[in-house]
Amino acid sequence: MKENKKVFTRRDFIRGSLAMGTILILPKNILAQGASPNAKLNIAMIGLGYRGGQTLHALPPEAQLVAFCDVDRSLAGKVAAKYPDVPFFQDYRRMYDELRDKIDGVLISTPDHSHHHLALRALREKKPVFLEKPLAQTITEARQLSAAAATAGVATQMGNQGHAGQGIRLLQEWHEAGLLGKVRRVVLFKPRSHPVSRFGTATVPTGAPPPTMDWEAWIGPRPMTGYSADLARMKWRSW
């Protein structure tokens, strides 16, 4: 197969999804300002562990990282160390205070319970935002984000990877072209166990968080609970 050497420009990034189908950001506010279509997009990433690291690898080289933010310096440090010139923050509020005018778009790849308040702040800053699924944990939170996005007038996307890639679009084209005939049955399968089954059920929170972790920031605006190694670092979903 011949190698595709196409270089992504700013316009490509704005109009299309990335090769891995992980992210799509449409910064309409930038276009309205008459920025060059070949200029770089300044991206801030909130959440660098696990899913955040995968999202990072899906960015084209033309996307310029201007900020990293994660409440856990130890976990995020493995990723951040590869980008020593990118400022690192444990508090997203401080990130906006210092770099507000330099950020074109925000990627949020954090535990589910933090999605709402992190995305809400990004929208209030009028930043285009890509938010990993789920959008929120309650209908009220989802409605608040929808209203904030409409007020901000910026583009947003939730990270349903299967719906952001080429595969589902190709299937839709086959269906619309009549190549599949009349569909009577759809079979879905999952080839591996869900992370919850791997980690089991978290125990009652107890103990002190590691010194590299801002536990209060990890909890966010929800009622505070004690630290537990079975609650943080991927086991929160079981809890």
C-alpha positions as CSV (number, residue, x, y, z in Angstrom):
1,M,0.0,0.0,0.0
2,K,1.3,3.4,-0.9
3,E,1.9,5.6,2.1
4,N,-0.3,8.7,2.5
5,K,1.9,11.6,3.2
6,K,-0.9,14.2,3.4
7,V,-0.1,17.0,5.9
8,F,-3.1,18.1,8.1
9,T,-3.7,21.9,7.9
10,R,-5.7,23.9,10.4
11,R,-8.7,23.7,7.9
12,D,-8.3,19.8,7.8
13,F,-8.4,19.7,11.6
14,I,-11.4,21.9,11.8
15,R,-13.5,20.1,9.1
16,G,-12.7,16.5,9.6
17,S,-12.1,13.9,12.3
18,L,-8.7,12.6,13.0
19,A,-7.4,9.3,11.6
20,M,-8.0,7.4,14.9
21,G,-11.5,8.7,15.1
22,T,-10.9,9.9,18.6
23,I,-11.5,13.6,18.5
24,L,-13.1,16.4,16.5
25,I,-12.9,20.0,17.5
26,L,-14.6,22.8,15.4
27,P,-13.4,26.1,16.8
28,K,-15.9,28.4,15.0
29,N,-14.8,31.3,17.2
30,I,-11.3,31.1,15.7
31,L,-12.5,31.1,12.2
32,A,-14.7,34.2,12.9
33,Q,-11.5,36.0,13.9
34,G,-10.0,35.4,10.5
35,A,-7.1,33.2,11.7
36,S,-5.1,31.6,8.9
37,P,-6.4,28.1,8.1
38,N,-2.8,26.8,8.2
39,A,-2.1,28.2,11.7
40,K,-1.7,25.7,14.6
41,L,-4.4,25.0,17.1
42,N,-3.4,25.6,20.7
43,I,-4.8,22.6,22.7
44,A,-5.1,22.3,26.5
45,M,-5.5,18.8,27.9
46,I,-7.3,18.0,31.2
47,G,-6.6,14.5,32.3
48,L,-3.5,12.6,31.1
49,G,-3.9,9.1,32.6
50,Y,-5.3,6.2,30.6
51,R,-7.8,7.6,28.2
52,G,-6.1,11.0,28.2
53,G,-2.9,9.5,27.0
54,Q,-4.7,7.7,24.2
55,T,-6.4,10.9,23.1
56,L,-3.1,12.7,23.1
57,H,-1.7,10.1,20.6
58,A,-4.6,10.8,18.2
59,L,-3.7,14.4,17.8
60,P,-1.9,15.4,14.5
61,P,1.5,17.0,14.9
62,E,0.0,20.3,13.7
63,A,-2.0,20.6,17.0
64,Q,0.1,22.6,19.4
65,L,-0.1,21.6,23.1
66,V,-0.1,24.6,25.3
67,A,-1.2,23.1,28.7
68,F,-1.5,19.9,30.6
69,C,-3.7,19.6,33.7
70,D,-4.1,16.6,36.0
71,V,-4.8,16.3,39.7
72,D,-2.3,13.4,40.0
73,R,1.2,14.5,39.2
74,S,2.6,11.0,39.6
75,L,0.2,9.4,37.1
76,A,0.3,12.3,34.6
77,G,4.0,12.7,34.9
78,K,4.8,9.8,32.7
79,V,3.0,11.6,29.8
80,A,4.0,15.1,30.7
81,A,7.7,14.2,30.9
82,K,7.6,13.6,27.1
83,Y,6.6,17.2,26.6
84,P,8.9,19.2,29.0
85,D,8.0,22.5,27.3
86,V,4.3,22.2,27.9
87,P,3.2,23.9,31.2
88,F,1.7,21.5,33.8
89,F,-1.1,22.4,36.2
90,Q,-2.9,20.5,39.0
91,D,-5.7,23.0,39.1
92,Y,-7.7,23.7,35.9
93,R,-8.7,27.1,37.3
94,R,-5.1,28.3,37.5
95,M,-4.6,27.0,34.0
96,Y,-7.3,29.3,32.7
97,D,-6.1,32.2,34.8
98,E,-2.6,32.0,33.3
99,L,-3.2,30.8,29.8
100,R,-6.8,31.8,28.9
101,D,-5.9,33.8,25.8
102,K,-3.5,31.1,24.5
103,I,-6.0,28.2,24.5
104,D,-8.0,27.5,21.3
105,G,-9.7,24.2,22.4
106,V,-9.9,21.9,25.5
107,L,-9.8,18.1,25.6
108,I,-11.2,16.5,28.8
109,S,-10.4,12.9,29.6
110,T,-11.1,12.5,33.3
111,P,-13.2,10.3,35.5
112,D,-16.9,10.4,34.8
113,H,-17.9,12.4,37.9
114,S,-15.7,15.4,36.9
115,H,-16.9,15.8,33.4
116,H,-19.7,18.2,34.1
117,H,-17.9,20.9,36.1
118,L,-14.8,20.7,33.9
119,A,-16.7,21.1,30.6
120,L,-18.9,23.8,32.1
121,R,-15.9,25.9,32.9
122,A,-14.5,25.4,29.4
123,L,-17.7,26.5,27.9
124,R,-17.9,29.6,30.2
125,E,-14.5,30.4,28.9
126,K,-15.9,30.1,25.4
127,K,-13.5,27.4,24.4
128,P,-14.5,24.6,22.0
129,V,-14.4,21.4,24.0
130,F,-14.1,17.7,23.4
131,L,-15.4,15.7,26.3
132,E,-15.0,11.9,26.8
133,K,-18.2,10.0,27.4
134,P,-20.4,10.1,29.4
135,L,-21.4,13.7,28.9
136,A,-22.6,14.0,32.5
137,Q,-24.0,11.9,35.3
138,T,-27.5,13.4,35.6
139,I,-30.1,14.8,33.1
140,T,-29.8,18.2,34.9
141,E,-26.0,18.3,34.3
142,A,-26.5,17.4,30.6
143,R,-29.1,20.2,30.2
144,Q,-26.7,22.7,31.9
145,L,-23.9,21.8,29.4
146,S,-26.3,22.0,26.5
147,A,-27.4,25.5,27.5
148,A,-23.8,26.6,28.2
149,A,-22.7,25.4,24.8
150,A,-25.5,27.3,23.1
151,T,-24.6,30.5,25.0
152,A,-20.9,30.1,24.3
153,G,-21.5,29.6,20.6
154,V,-18.6,27.2,20.2
155,A,-18.5,23.7,18.8
156,T,-18.5,20.6,21.1
157,Q,-18.2,16.9,20.8
158,M,-18.6,13.9,23.1
159,G,-16.1,11.1,22.7
160,N,-18.0,8.2,21.4
161,Q,-15.1,6.7,19.6
162,G,-17.1,4.2,17.6
163,H,-19.3,7.0,16.2
164,A,-16.3,9.3,15.4
165,G,-14.4,6.9,13.2
166,Q,-14.7,5.9,9.6
167,G,-16.3,2.5,10.2
168,I,-19.8,3.6,11.1
169,R,-19.8,6.1,8.3
170,L,-18.9,3.4,5.8
171,L,-21.6,1.2,7.1
172,Q,-24.1,4.0,6.8
173,E,-23.0,4.5,3.1
174,W,-23.5,0.8,2.4
175,H,-27.0,0.9,3.9
176,E,-28.0,4.0,2.1
177,A,-26.7,2.6,-1.2
178,G,-28.8,-0.5,-0.7
179,L,-25.8,-2.8,-0.6
180,L,-26.9,-4.6,2.5
181,G,-30.5,-5.2,1.4
182,K,-33.2,-5.3,4.0
183,V,-31.6,-5.5,7.4
184,R,-33.4,-8.0,9.6
185,R,-30.9,-8.6,12.3
186,V,-27.9,-6.9,13.8
187,V,-25.4,-8.8,15.9
188,L,-23.1,-7.0,18.3
189,F,-20.3,-8.5,20.4
190,K,-17.6,-7.3,22.8
191,P,-14.4,-9.2,22.6
192,R,-13.0,-8.4,26.0
193,S,-14.3,-7.9,29.6
194,H,-15.3,-4.6,30.8
195,P,-12.8,-2.8,33.1
196,V,-15.3,-3.0,36.0
197,S,-15.1,-6.8,36.0
198,R,-11.4,-6.6,36.0
199,F,-11.2,-4.3,39.1
200,G,-14.0,-5.7,41.1
201,T,-15.9,-3.7,43.7
202,A,-14.1,-0.8,45.5
203,T,-13.8,-0.9,49.2
204,V,-14.9,1.8,51.7
205,P,-12.7,4.8,51.2
206,T,-10.0,5.1,53.9
207,G,-6.5,6.4,54.3
208,A,-4.5,9.4,53.1
209,P,-3.9,10.2,49.4
210,P,-0.4,10.1,48.0
211,P,1.5,13.5,48.2
212,T,1.4,13.8,44.4
213,M,-2.4,13.8,44.3
214,D,-4.8,16.7,45.0
215,W,-7.7,14.6,46.3
216,E,-10.0,17.6,46.8
217,A,-9.6,18.5,43.2
218,W,-10.1,14.9,42.1
219,I,-13.5,14.8,44.0
220,G,-14.5,18.2,42.5
221,P,-17.7,20.0,43.7
222,R,-19.4,16.8,44.9
223,P,-19.6,15.9,48.6
224,M,-16.1,15.1,49.9
225,T,-15.2,11.5,50.7
226,G,-12.1,10.0,52.1
227,Y,-9.3,8.7,49.8
228,S,-9.0,5.1,48.9
229,A,-6.6,3.4,46.4
230,D,-9.6,1.3,45.4
231,L,-11.5,4.5,44.5
232,A,-8.9,6.4,42.5
233,R,-7.0,5.4,39.4
234,M,-9.5,3.6,37.2
235,K,-11.4,1.8,40.1
236,W,-13.8,4.8,40.5
237,R,-16.3,3.3,38.1
238,S,-16.7,0.1,40.2
239,W,-17.4,2.3,43.2
